[in-house]
Amino acid sequence: MNQIKRYSTVVGNKPITIETGKLAGQAGGAVTIRQGDTMLLATATMSKHPREGIDFFPLSVDYEERLYAAGRIPGSFFRREGRPPESAILISRLTDRPLRPLFPKDLRNDVQIILTALSHDQVHNIDILCILGASTALMISDTPWGGPVGAVRVGLIDDEFVINPTIPDMENSALDLRMAGTADAIIMVEAGASEVPEAKVLEALRFGHEAMQPIIELQNQMRAEIGKSKAEYVPEAIDEVLREQVVERIGDRLTQAVMETTAIDREERNRIVDDLRNEIVDSFLEEEVEEADFGPQDVRAVFGDEFKAEVRRRILEENIRPDGRSSTDIRPLSAEVGLSPRAHGSGLFQRGETQVLTVATLGTPREEQTLDGLYPEDSKRYMHHYNFPPYSTGETWPLRGTRRREIGHGALAETALRAVLPPMDEFPYTLRLVSEVLSSNGSTSMASVCGSTLALMDTGVPITAPVGGIAMGLVTDGTRSAILTDIQGMEDHLGDMDFKVAGTVAGITALQMDIKIKGISYDLLQQALDQARDARLKVIDVILEAIPEPRPELSPFAPRMTIIQVDPEKIGAIIGPGGKTIRAIQDEYDVKIDIEDDGTVYIAAVEGKAADLTLERIEALTKEIELGEIYTGKVVRTTDFGAFVELTPGTDGLVHISQLADFHAHSVEDVVQVGDEIMVMVTDIGADGKIRLSRQAVLQGWSLEEAQQNDRPKRSSNRGGRDRQRRPRRN
């Protein structure tokens, strides 16, 4: 039986405890990590043998969200967890990103990291613990890896940085920055912010990197004390003789090909490079080299290395990118609104060959997305969905539902716009934005941010400021570096960094950084943020040229929302028995009605007249009965001394027979029958809540004083005997 080991450290004044040797003993590496009563199990396991016939590293990272961790039963029909929710997928991606760059690039063994939530206290976040747990499990396992990595969340509360703030704390934070790094450098950033200036964000990055050092030191200590011996693997090695032969056959044609393709489009550029690659491969095949220990894939790999080196050389030495731009140039921009005639709002944004159409839909509050996860938040009012079809890159593949990448890009765009949306009490709508990527050549997520701004403004959503986004890149050889503004697909593939920045003129609203190298300096981060701001302002100018401000009126096809406040005790009157009343109103006027527990009633109607009629009906149902007011009510019961009239659901009043007509009535049924609707005036509300009504006052046009004067003697006479004498005796 394994010996149980427990380690602890403090990060941001909060203890973190890691335990190993107790659970999952057959995994390559397994730890439980805990902060407060939030705890998870992290395992890292590598296959015994490499996977044959692949040219990529097969890493998988899965966060398994278990609702038992928060004492909940899943709400699905089967009452068990099924497909991971978006929140779990985003945590899996967040964990993967800082780990992946530190594996050997030529490792071909399957590596599987599984993170299982065991306990969630609704106070401490679990996402940062996932990164730390995965890193620690890898450190003590036999998997070759260049870690450890530390991770923290940085909040900005009352203009002070807070490390690993709690879930309640984050409600008051202007910044939600999650970051990971090694002891020397930052390697991953994910942030949402309320228009925080670039200088403040850079300060937060410095603060967070310093705060993660204790957890990095702890992992190194665990590796030294209990870590397994790392498994050996055979690195892929390119035959240097083959490399020399490929370089000799290429000559200066690769340089010429790269130069010739600078001013033409991507498709033609790819064709020219592919033709040269195929020519070199074919030249080796035609010679049929005897006893050759390399194949066509090896020749292609060498060619790819040389092509990458040439593109990077031109950027670093000549400041010329594959499409001819300098490091700070942005591709041609265009923006347009109102493409869909029936949608509530739409915006088309294009940057070079990247083109995204975003369509906005407004809904009622009850159309919020219900969340069935571990966090306290149980619904979401604003949703952004991102679709990346195969035709956007001129390819074909089966459509098999939303992939992790699409969920991640949608979440980033959603974060970018959240800070500028009007609050629910000012704009009581559920918002759904869908970004359709129509053409892709780099940074469709940031194009989705721009398309979302256009769509929201076209819809008439009063956002506080337009949001623009841009993707930055990096090329470095260790001594020279170039920050690239508005990277395209090739630069993303051949470069060392993908740094996406979204925000307003005032500051940053979303940030995401992934790197392929060991880390990035603060000077380069500063330069990237500054260049991104310059580019973002140009993007926002283009957006404002298309639509200077949100439309003053909503689309005629969007629901108009009317809000009223009623006494919570009157909610039952609106709903009716079994929902009968509210359904009848919705069907009659073709509206949607949502009611909150505090008595807030939302009426959504496409036509204003329907909303007005619905409002009148609800006011009639919930209005307090007032002395002297005239009501139209239904006769619900008759007796020999009068008729009971329902003024509002559950509230009746008595019309004495003497007040039923402007003539002497011999019996109640001579004037009214059960089910009749009549107009009556309230002439008296007793201390016991009993209501006295008069129909005669309405027919005669009396004032309240006149009605009470004409009714008083008869009420006194009735008390004296006639009505009392007519009542049957009780045995």
N, C-alpha and C positions, 0 to 999 in steps of 0.2 A: 504494500500500500504506500502511495506517495506521501511524502511529508508535507504538511500544510505550512505555507509561508505567507506571512502577512506584512505588507509594507504600507507606509503612509507618508504623505507630504502635505504641505499647505500651498494652495494656489489662490491668490486673491483673498486671503484671510479665511478661506474655507478649506477644511480638510478633505482630502481624497484618499480613499483606502483601496488598495489592490491586494487580492488574495489569489493564490494559486496552489495547486496540489490537492484540492478537494473535489472539484467537479471536472467532468470531461477528460479523464485521464488518458484516453487513447488518441485525443487530438494532438496535432503537432505541437501546439502551444495553446494553453487555455488559462484565462484569468477571469475573476469577477472584479468589477470596478464599481465603487460606490461613493456617492456624495449625498449626504442626508439619508433619506430612505429611497432614493432613486438608485437602482442597481441593475447591471446587466452582465451577461456572460458573453465573453468574446473568445472565439476560437480561430486559429489559423492552421491550416493543414495543406501540405504539398503532396502531390502524387509521387509515387516511387520512380516513375519513368517519364521521360519527356513525351509529349504528344508528337507523333510523326506527321510530316507533310504540311506543317503550318509555318507561317512566317511572322507570327505575332505572339505576344506573351498572353497566355490564357488565364487572366486573373478575374475572379468574381468576388464581389462584396455584397452581402445581403444582410439587411437589418430586418429581423423578424419581430414585428410588433405583436405582443401578446396582451390582450385586454385584461387578463387576470392580474397583470401587474398593477392595475389601478382598481382591482376589485369589481370589474365590469364583465358582463356577458355580451358577446357580439350581437348586434341588432339584425343580422341577416336571418333568412329563413332557416338555415341549417344551424344557427347559433355557434358557428365556429369561424375562425379567421379564414378568409379566402385569399383573393388577389390582394397584394399589399396596397394600402391606401397611398395617395400621392405623398403624404407626409413621410411615410416609411421609405418610399423610393427616393425622395430628396435626401434623406439621411444616408441612404446607401451611397448615393452619388457624392455627397459631401465627404464621406469617409474614404471613398476610393481615390479621390483626386490628390490628396497629399501623399498617399502611399505609393501610387503607381510610378512616379518618376524615380523612386529610390530602388526599384528592382533592377537587376541586370537586364539590359535591353534584349539580350539574346537568350534569356531563360525561356524554355519551352515546356516546362513542367506545369501542370495545372496547380494553381494556388487558390484556395477557397477560404474566404473569411466570412464567418457567420456570427452575427451579433444578435442576441436574444434578450429582450427586455424581461427582467424578472420582477422588478418592483418599480413603481413610479409614484412619488409622493405629491405630485401636482405642484411642487415648489421648485425643484431643481431640474434643469433641462437635461435631456438624455443625449442630445446630438454630439456635444463636445466629448462626453464620456465614451461615445462610440469610437471616435477617432483615437482617443487615448487607449481604450481597451484593445482595439485592433493593433495599434503600434506595439503595445506591450506584449500581446500574444505572439506577434511576429518576432520580437526581440528574443524571447525565450525559446522559440521554436527552432527547428532545424532548417528553416527556409532561408536561403541567401537573401539578404536585404540590407540596404544601406542606411537604416534608421538609427536611432529613434526619431519620432516627431512628437512635438508638444502641440497642444491646441488649447485655445481659450476663447471665450466670448467677451467682447468689450462693449459695455453700455455707456451712454452719455446721459447722466441724470443730474439735473440742476447744474449743467455745464462742468460736471466732474466725471472723470472716467471711473468706471466700476468694472472689476474683473469678475467674470462669471456671475452676473446679476441673476436673481431668482426670477421665476416666471411672473410673480406679482410686480417685482421691481421693473420689469421690462415694459409694463404699461405706461410708465412715465419716462421712458428713455427715447432720446432723439436719434439714437444710433443702435443698430443691432449688427455688430461686426463679429463674424466668426472667422478665425484665422488659425493656420497651422504652420509650423516651421521646424527646422532643425536647430541645433544650438547656434548656428552661424547665420542663418538666413530664413526669410519667409518664403514659403513655397505655395501657399494656397490662401485665398481671401474670398469671403462671401459676405456681402453686407447689404443691408437696407438702411436708409437714413431719411431724416426729414430736412432735406436741403442743407446738409452739413458742408461747410467749406472744405476745399481740398487740403488746406494746411492743417485743419483739425483732424481730418481723416489720417493724414500722414503721422500726426502726433499719436493718434490712437494705435496705429500699427507699431510704432516704436514701443509704446506702453505695453501693448499686448505681448510683443515678442520677449520683452524683458520678464514679464510675469510668467511665461511658460517654462522658464529655465529650470525651476525645481522639479517639475514632472519629467523633464528630459533627463536630468541627473538621476532621478529615481529609477528610470528604465535602464540606464547604463549600469546602475548598481545591481539590478535584478539580473541583467544579462551576465554580469561577471560572477554572480553568486550561484545562480541556478539555471543559466542558459544551456541549451543543448548544443552539441557540436553541429556546425552548419553542414548541410549535405553538399557533396561535391556535384558539380555539373560540368559538362563539356561546353565551353563557350564556342560560339560560332566564329570561325576564323576564315577570312578571305585569303586565298592563296596569293601571296605577294607577286609571284610570277604571273598569275592570271591578271592581277591588277595592272601590272606593267604592260602586259599585252593589250589590255582593253584601252588603257590611256594612250598607248602608241597608235592604235587603230583609230581612236577618236581624233587625235591630233588637235587642231584648233577649230574643228567643225562644231564642237559643243559651244564654244564661246561665240562663234558666229550664229549658231542657232538661237542661243539666248538673246543675242543682240537683235537678230532679225525679227524675233517674235515680240519685241517690246511694244510695238505700236499696234498690234493686231489683237483680235479678240481671243478669249481663252480657248475656244474650240479649235481655232486654226493653230494656236500656239501648241496645244497638246498634240495635234496631228503632226506637226513638224518634228517635235521631240520624239514622238512615238516612232516615226519613220526612221529616224537616226538610230534609235535603240534597236529596232528590229533588224536594221542593216548590220549592226555590230554583232548581234546574237547570231544571225544567219551566217556571218563570215566564219564564226567558230564552228558551226554545225557542218558547213560545207567542207572544212578541212578534215573532219573526223579524226580529231587528235587521239592517238592511241594512248591507252592507259591513263586517260584524263580522269582525274578525281573530282571534276566539277561538271555541272550541267548548265542548261540555259538559265535556270533561276539564279545561279551564281554570277553569270555574266550580267544579267539584269540588275542584280544587287550592286555590283561594282559600278555599272553605268549610273544607277540611281545615286550612289554616293558622290560620283563625280559631278553629276548634274546639280545636286544640292550644294556642293562646295562652290561651283561656279556662280550659282545664283547668289549665295551668301557673300562671295568675294566681291561681286559687282556692287552689292548693297553697301558693304563696309568700306570699299576702296573708292568707289565712284559715285555713291549715293544715288544709284539707279536701280529701281525695283523692276520685277519682271514685266510690268506693263508700262514702264517708262517714267513712272512718277518718282518724285523725290520722297524723302522719308516723311515729310509733313503734308504732302498733297492728299486731298480727298477726291475720290472719284465723282463724276457728275451726279448731282442730286436733283430729284424732282418730287413733288408732293401734289396730291389731288384729293378732293373730298366729293361725297355724294354719288359714288358709283352705283350703289344699289338703290333702286327707286323705292322699294318697299321696306328695306331695313330701317331701323331707327337711326342709324348713322354708319358711315363707312369712310375709310381713308386708305389711299394707296400711296406707299412710299417706295422710292427706288433710289438705290445708290449703286452706280455701275450696273453690273449684271444681277445684283441682288434686288428682288422685287417682292414686296409683301403687301397683301390686302388684309386689312383688319376691319371687322364688322362688329358693331355694338348693338346690344339688345337690352332694353330696360324691362324689369319685371317688378312684381309686388314683393313686399317684405317676406311673405311666406314662401317665395321661390328661392330664398337663400339655400346654399348648399349645406346639408346636414353632415356634420363630421362625426365619425365613429372611431375616435382614436384615444390615445392616452392623455393628451393635453386637455386642460380645462375648457378650452374653446370648443363649443359644440356646433357652431354654424359659421358660415362665411358669406358675406354680402357681395364681395367683389371677386369675380373669377376671370382668369385669362387662360385661354386654351390655344395651343400652338400646334399646327399641323404641317408636316413636312412630306409632301407626296413625292414619289420617285421622279415624276416628270420635271420637277424643279431643277434637277441636275442632268436631265436628258437620259435618265436611266429607267430601268423597270425592275420592280421587285414586288412580291405579294404584299397586299395590304393586310396586316394582321393586328390591327388595333394600335393604340398609342404606345410608343416606345419610351424608354427611360429618358433618352435625349430630348424628346419632345416635351415630356413633363418638366424636365429641368429648365428648358428654354422658356416655357410658358410661365413657370414660377418666377424666373428672373424678370421678365417683362411685367408680371403682376406686381412684384415688389417695387419696380421703378415708378409705377404710377400711383401706388397706394398713398404716398405722402401728399398728393395734390388733389385727392378726391374730396368732395364736400361731405361733411358728416351726415349721418342718417337723419338727424332732426331738421337739417336744412334741405336735404334732397332725399326723400324717403323711397328710394328705389333699390332693388337688387340689380347689379350690373354684370353682364357677361360679355366679354370681348373674345373674339375668335380671330387669330391671325393665320391666314392661309399663305404659305410660302409658295409663290408662283415661279420664282427663279432664284437660284442660290449660287453665289460666289463670294462667300464670306460674311459672317456676322448677321445672320437672319434674325437672331434674338434682338439685336439692337435696332434693326429695321422694324421689328415688331413693336418695340417701344415707341418709335416715331409714328408708325401706323396707328397705334393705340391712341396717342395724343390727337391725331387727326380725327379718328372716329369719335372720340369722346366730345370733341369740340363740335363736330358736325351733328352730333346727337342733341347738343344743347346742354350737356353736363357742365355745370359751372366750376371747372377745375381752377385751382388757384394760380397755376402757371403751366405753360407747355413744357413737356419733358422731351429731351433728345438723348440719343445714345450713340456711342461710337466704340469700335473695337480697336485696341492698340496691340502692337506686336513688338517682338524683340529679336534681334540677331546679334550674337556675340561670339567672339572666338577666344574669350578669356582676357584679352587685352583691349580690344576695340569693341564698341557696342553701338547699335543704332536702334532707336525707338521708332517704330513705324506707325503712322496714323492711318486708320481705316484699312486694316489688313484684308486681303482677299484669300480665297481658299488655298492657293499655293503657298502663300506666306505663312498661313496658319500651320500647314503641313510641314514646311521646311524650317520654320522659325522655332524660337525657344520659349515663347510666351504668348498667351492669349489673355488680354487684359481688357475687360469690358467695363465701360463707365457710362452711367446714365444719370441725368440730372437736369435741373433748371438753370436759369441764369444765376440764381442765388447760391446753388450748391448741389452736392451729390445726393441722389435718391437711391441708387443701387450700384453695387460694385461686385465684380467677380474676376478673380485672377487664378490662372493655372499656368504652371511653368513645367518645362521639360528638363531643366537643369537643376543643379543642387540648391540654387537660391538666387535672390536678386537683391542688389544693394539699395539703400534708401535714396541715394542720388538718382539711380535709374527710376525708382518709383516716383520720385518728385518730378522728374522730367516727363514720365508717362502721364502723370496726372495733369501737368501743365499743358502738354500737347493735347490731351483729351478735352480739356476745358475749351481751348481755342477751337477745336473741331466741333465740339458740342454747340457752341454759340452760333457757328455757321449753319449747322443743321437746324437749329431752332429758328433762325432767320428764314430758311426755306419753308418751314412749317407755317410760320406766320404770314408769309406771302400767299400761301394757299388759303388760309382762313385766319384772319387777324385775332379773332376772339370767339368764344363759344357762341353758338347761335342763341338769340334771345328767346326763341320758342322751340319747343320739342317738335319732332316729326309728327305729322298728322296721324301717323299709324302707331305712335307711342302712347301708352296709357297716361292719362292725366291723374295725378294723385291729389286727393283731397283728404285732409287730416282733421279730425275732430277729437275732442277729449270728452269722455262720458264718465259718469260715476261707475267705478268698477262693479258696484252692486247691481248696475243696470245691464251688465254684459249679457246676463241670461235672457233679458227681454229681447235683445237683438238676435241672439242665437235661436231662441225658441226651443220647444221640446224636441230633442233628438236632432237639432239643427234645422228644423222645418222652416222657421222664420227667415233665417239668413239665406238659406238655399232659395227660397221663394223670391226674395229681393234680388239676388244675383241673377236668377233666371229671367225675371220680369224686365230688368233694366240692362242686362248684359254687362254686368260689372263684376269686379272681384273685391271682396271685403276681407281685410285682415284685422284681427283684434288682438291687442297685447293685454297682458294681465293687469297693467296699470290703467286700463281704460282708453288707451290710444286706439282709435279706429282709422284704418287706411282704406280709402275708397279709390279703386283704380278703374277708370273708364276712358275709352277712346273719345267718346262724345261728351262735351260739357253738360248738355241737357240731362243725360243719364246720370251723371254725377250729382247734379242739383236735385233731381228727383229722389235719388238714393239718400242724399243728405237729409232731405225733408222727412223721409220715412224714418230714418234712424233717430232724428231729433224728436219726432213724434213718439217713438217707442221709448225714449229715454228721458223725455222732458219731465221735470218736476211739475206736479199738478199745482196750479196757481189760482188763487181766489180771483174771480171775475173773468177768467179766461174762457173762451168758447172752444169746445172740442167737438169733433165728429167721432162718435163712438157707436159700438154695436150693442144692441139689446141682447143680454145673455140670459136673463131670467125675469119672469113676471110674477107678481103676487096680486092679491086683491087690493093692496094699498099703494102699489107703484111698480116701476120697472127698474131693474138694475142694468146699468150701462157700463160697458168696459171702455175706459178711456185710453189706457195703455195696457199691454199684456200684464195681467196680474193685478191691475188696479181698477176697481169698480166704484161706481157711485149710484145713489138712489135718486130717481126722479119720482116724487110723490104724485099720485094720481091727479092731485089738484094743480100740478105744474106741468102736466103732459101736453096740454093744448090750450088754445086761447078761447075755449068754450068749455062748458061743464060736461065732463066725461062720466058716463055711468059706470064704465068698466075700463080697465087698462087695455084689454084686447080690442076695444072699439077704436083705439088710437094706434097702438103698436103691437107687433108680434116679435117673438124671439127671432133674431137674425137681422132685423131691420137696423139700418144705420140712421142715426138722428143727430142733430146738432143740439148741444146743451151748454148751459153756462154753469160754472162752479159758483155756488152761492154760499157754501159753508164748508169748512174743514174742521172737524172736531178735534179736541185734544187726543181722542182715542184713534184718530186717523180716518174716521168715517167721513165720507164726502156726500154733500147734499147738492143736487143738480136741479136745474130748471130748464125745461124746453120752452115753456111759455115766455120766459125772458128773451129768448132768441127770436121767437115769433113776434113779440110785441116791440122788440128793439129797446128793451129797458137797459138802464145802467145797472151796475152792481147794487147800488143803494136802492134803486127802485125794485129790483128783483127781491132783495132781502126784505124790504118793507111789505111787499105783496105776499111774500111767503110766510112771514113771521106769525100772523094770527092763525093761519091754517096749521102751522106746525104746532102752535100752542094748543089749538082745539084738538088736533090729532092725539096729542099726548094725554088730553083730558079724557078721551073715552072711545070715540067711534072706532078708530083703528084697533084700539086695545080690545074692544068688545067683539070685534070680528075675528080675532085670532082664536083658533081652536084651543080648547083646554088640553093640557097634557095630563094623561092618567098617571 
